Amino acid sequence: MATQPKKLIANNKKAYHDYFLEEKIEAGIELVGTEVKSLRQGKCSVKEAFVRIDNGEMFIYQMHISPYEKGNIFNREPLRPRKLLLHKHEIIKLESKIKEKGYAIVPVEVYFTNGRVKVLIALARGKKLYDKRADIKAKDLKREAGREFKLNVR
């Protein structure tokens, strides 16, 4: 069985700005049929989403999946908590890490792989304001260097 490339549904650019992403893990997500159909149309947002561990199970909160237009009574609440599907040892490992001060688990991407919806979650450490400023400065310098290079090539 050949693996297909992943089809990106939603990306959390805010996570890259607000956190240092240390370890990334791919997780499945428990959905109902109309939610999958809505995701196929690209109607998903993970900007405000976060992940918590409750009783040894991992849930994603505030992930917005718009109701499917033709779903009528089968549609679910757009912001309901959804269970993430991970192995027990992965959950235990992440739980021990987030007990340390300053760590959190954030969703980074939502995508399709081989017809299944996956969520890329990351163990993240919060950035301070000066870290964010340094990142913005480095990005601006890189952009300027690219512009200069493009002008000199012509």
N, C-alpha and C positions, 0 to 999 in steps of 0.2 A: 504494500500500500504506500503510494507516494504521498508525501506531506505537501499540502498546498501552502502557499505563502499566506501570512496572516492578513486579514482585511480589517483595518482599523475602523472602529466605530466612534470612540471618544478618547481624547487625550487630556491629561491633567497638567497643563503647563504651569499652573500655580504651584504644584508640588515641587517642581524643579527650582522655582524661585524661592520658596519658603523653607525648604529642607535640604539637607545633605542626604542623598539616597544611598544607603550602604549595601543592602542586600535585597535583590529582587526575586520574587517567587510568583510563578504562574498558578492561578487557582481557578477552579470551575465555579460556576454560580448557579444556584437553584432558581429557576424561572418557570413561569407558566406560559402557555402557547401564545397568547396575545402579546406578552412582553417580548418574546423572541421576534414576532412579526414586526413589532415597533422598532426593535433594534436593527432589523434588516433594512429598515428605512432610514437608519442613522439617527433616530430620535432618542438621544441619551446624553446625560451630563454628569460628570463626576467631579466638578470643580469644588463643591462644598462637601463631598463625601469623605467619610472616615470609617475605619475598621475597628471593631472591638471584639474581645473574646469573652463570651458568656458561657459558663458551665462547660468548658472544654470545647465549645463550638465557636466558629468565627462568623461574624455577621458584618455586612456592609450597610451603613446608615446614610441617609440623605443622598443616595444615588437616584437621580431623577430619570425615569423612563416614561415618556409621554404615552398616554393611552392610545391604543390602536383605533383608528377611525372606524373600522368595520367590526370592532370587537363587542359592542354594546354591553350586555350584562356580564360578559366574561372578563372585562377589563378589571384590573386591580388598581389599588391606590398607587399613584406615581412615586411616592417617597417611602413606600413601605420598606422595613428592614429585610434584606435578602441574605440567605445563608451562603457562605463560601465553602467550597468543597476542597478540603485539604486532608492529607494524611495526619493521623494523630501525633506522630513524632514531629511533624513540621509545626503544628499548632503549639505543642509543648515548648519547642525551641524558641518560637517567636514570643510566647508568653513570658519565658524567662528573660528574654532580651528587653521587652517593654517595661519590665519592673524596674529596670535601671532608669535613673533620672534623665529626662530629656528625649526619650525615645518614643516613637509612635509608629503606627502602621497606616500607610496612606495608599489609596488606589492611584495608579499611574496611568494605565491604559485599559480600555475595554476593546476586545477584538474577537473576530471569528477565526477559528483554526479548525479545519476539517469539519465544518458545519456545527461546531460547538462554540458557545460563547465563553470566553476566558477573560479573567481580570488579572492584570499584572499588578501585584501589590509590592510595596517596598517597605523595608525597615528604615525609618527615617529619623534623623536627628535635626532638631530645629536650628535654623540659622539666626544669628544675631543681626542687627541692623547693619553693622559695619561689614559683615560677610556679604549681605545682599548688595551693598554699595560697591564692594570690590568686584563682584560678579558682573554688575552692570557696566562698570568701568572697563573690565577685560573684554566684554562683548562689544562695547563701542570701539575700543582700540582695534579689535579684530576686523570689524566692519570697515573702519577707516583704512586699514592696511589693504583690505580687499579692493576697496575703491581706488587707492593709489596704484595698486598692481594693475588693475584693469585699465586705468588711464595711461600708464607707462607702456603697456603692451601695444596699444594702438598707434 
